[in-house]
Amino acid sequence: MHHADDGPLARQLKGYRLATAEILYRMPDHPSLLQTFVWQHYDIAPDYPELRRFLAFWAERIEGELFSVRVGRAEIVTPGRYARVAGVWRLH
């Protein structure tokens, strides 16, 4: 578990990586329909304790039976990326 004063870099240096989970769940009123929820948090692979805590919370407190969970994560600490933009659109 991380402390409130740990920023993203401090957590990454402790082995945490940004994990993203695509969670499919059944709509409570229409169980034949699936809905997508995207969860993103710093976590540690391969056990993903933060994600497991969230899924346990979901199963206990949130309507909507879990159908599937797919997880991806960033592998290494990387600097921010810079991309040159060819133009800007202004909407009034």
C-alpha positions, 0 to 999 in steps of 0.5 A, spaced: 500 500 500 502 506 498 502 513 502 498 519 500 504 523 499 507 518 494 507 521 487 507 517 481 514 517 480 515 515 487 510 509 486 514 507 480 520 507 483 517 502 488 515 497 483 508 500 481 506 501 474 500 504 471 495 499 470 489 499 466 483 494 467 477 493 462 471 491 466 465 488 463 459 487 467 452 485 466 447 491 466 443 490 473 436 491 470 438 487 463 443 482 465 443 480 457 447 486 456 454 488 457 457 495 460 464 497 460 468 500 465 475 502 465 479 502 471 486 505 472 491 505 478 498 504 480 499 497 481 504 491 482 504 485 477 503 480 477 498 480 483 495 486 482 493 487 489 490 494 488 485 491 482 484 485 487 481 490 492 477 494 487 474 488 484 472 485 491 469 492 493 465 491 486 463 484 488 460 486 495 457 493 494 456 494 486 450 492 482 452 489 476 455 482 476 462 482 473 463 478 466 470 479 465 477 483 466 482 485 461 489 488 464 494 492 461 500 496 464 506 500 462 512 497 463 517 502 465 518 509 467 518 514 461 519 521 460 513 525 458 512 525 450 512 531 446 508 531 439 508 537 434 501 539 432 500 541 425 495 546 427 489 548 432 482 549 431 478 554 435 471 553 437 467 559 439 
